[in-house]
Structures are given as C-alpha cells and as structure tokens.
Amino acid sequence: MSQFLLSNMGLTRSFFIKNVEALEEGQVDVQPEGFNNNIHWHIGHVLTTAETFMFGYPKNTSHLPANYTELFAKGTKPADWQGDVPSVSVLISQLKDQLNRMKEIPVERFSEKLKEPFLGQETFGELINFALFHENLHLGHIQAMKRVIKTAVK
C-alpha cells in the first residue's frame, strides 16, 4: 500500500502541475460567474493544504510564507487578498519543490496514527490519500473554470 501511495502522489501532483502549466496567463485571475474563487486561488489552496496535511504548515515547516493561510485557506477568496500575492509561476515552482519533499517522506510514516482523526482519516497515510483526493477535486474545479472562461471569451 505504501509504495502505491508514493506512486499516486507523484502521478497526482505531476498531472496537476502539467494542467496548471498549460493554462493561459489571462485565465488564472478570472473568476467566472457561479464560482467562489479563481484558478490562481485553487493552485495556492492545493499547495497550502498539502503543506498543512503533510508537513504541519504553518507551525512545523518553513517552506511556505506565513501569509499563505490568509490567501489560500478554506473560506478565503481573491477579493480579500491584500499584500504580497505570489504569482502562479511561483506557486508552480513551490508545487514542484513540495512534490520532491513529498517523495522523501519515509514510507514507515504512512502507518503512523494521527493524534486525532481528521475527516475520518486515522493514519498519516490515510491523510495523504485524502490530500490527493482533495488535489484532484480542485483540479476538476480548475478544468471546469477553464472551459467556462474559454466559452465566455468567444
């Protein structure tokens, strides 16, 4: 199971990055009608959430700036952004760096019990699996938003 999870982490994140890199610059900051956020937010949210689940952000990791919680946490939105907002290219670089760090997580950690269950997840491996599910969920939002934006531009 742990080798499968490692492989799935790489596959999921690589696919996410490939899709994000294929976006046109003008698409990322458009917030289509009916959507709560823009693509830029979704990219930062995936990065920040994975950092929280896998590396204990913001307390236990220094790989992301402290203001990412204010920008990309659940319930935030681009309309409220203030201060330094990272570009999508910076976020992509951080996603790639994060993937490299994810691949270095020792497989024995996957069976570690969480201090308390999170959304039904009881082990670190289950939490990683949930993070991958979460990443794919947001990729679906990004793909839907991209289609809506392309249709609106025509």
N, C-alpha and C positions, 0 to 999 in steps of 0.2 A: 504493500500500500504506500509506503513512504517514497519509494522510487517513482511510483506512478504520480504521486503528488508533486514531486520535484519536476518531473517531466511536464505535468499540467501547468505548473507555474510558468515555466519557460514558454510553453505554447501559448497560453492565455495572454501573457504580457507582450510577447513578440507580436501577436496578432493585433493587440490593442495599439501598440506603437505604430505598426505598419498602417493601420487605418487612420490614425491621427496624423501621421506624416503625409498622408495622401490628401488631406484637407486643403482647400484653397484658403489663402490668408483671410480673405474677406468673409468667410463663413463662420469663423470661430467666435466672433463677438456679436453675432446676430442672435437675438432672442425671438424666435418665431412665436406667433400668437398661439396660445394654448400650452406653452412650455414655461416652467418656472425659472429656468436658467438658460445660459448659452453653452455652447460646446466648450469654450475656454474654461468655464466653471467645472464642467464634468471632468475634464482632464485633470485639473487641480484636485478635485474631490477624490478621484480614484487614487491619485498619488498619496494624498494626505491620509485617506482612510487606510490604505495598505500599510503606510508607515506606522499608523496607530496600532493596527492589529498585529503586525509582525515585529515591530521594533519598539513599541511603547512610546511613540510620539505623543506629546511633546516632552515628557519628563525624561525618558530613557534614551533618547537619540538626538544628535545634534546635526543630522543630515539635512533637515529642512528648517527654514526660518520659522521663528515663533509665530509670525503673523499669518501663517497658512491656515491656522484654525479659524481665525476671523474671516478669512477669504473663502475657504472651501469646506468648512464643516457642514454637517447636515443642518438645514434651516437657514443657511446664508444664501445671499444672492448678489449677482454683479451690481445691481442697482445700489447696493450699500457699500460697495468697495471704496476704500479710501487708502491713501498712502501708496506704497510700493507694491504693485501687482506684477508678478512675474509673467514674462511673455510665454507664449505656447512653446517656443523653441527651448526656453529654459526648462519648462515643465517636462518636455520630451527628454532632454538630457538627464533630468532627475529621475524620470521613469526608467531610463536605461541603467543608470547607476543603481537604482533601487533593485532592479532585476538582478544585477550582479551580486548585490548583498543578499538577496533572497536565496540565490543559488548556494551561498555559503552557510546557510542555516544547517546545523548538524541534524541529520535525519532522526537521531535519538530524541530531539526536542519535540518531534511531532506527537509522541505519545505522552508528553507531559500534561498533567491535569491543570486546567486553569484554576486560579484562586476561587473564582466563582463562575458559573456558566454564563455564557453570553448568547442570547437568542437561541438557546438550546444546544449550543456548542460547548462541549465539556473538556476537550483537549486542544492543545495548540495546533495540532494537525487539522482538526475539525474547523478551527478558527481560520486557518489558512485556506481551507476549502471554501469556507463562507466568503472570504475576501476575493477569491477567484470568481465565485458566483456573482458577487457584488460588482466586480470589474466588468464582467460580461453583460450584466444588467445595464450598466452605464454606457457600454459600447452600443447596445441596442438603442438607447436614447440618442446617442451621437449620430448613429446611422439614420434614424428617423428624422432628426433635426436637419441633417444634411439634405435629405430628399425634399423636405418642406421648403428649405431655403432655396434650393435649386429651382423648384417649381415656382416660387414667388418671384424669382428674378426674371423668369421667361416672359 
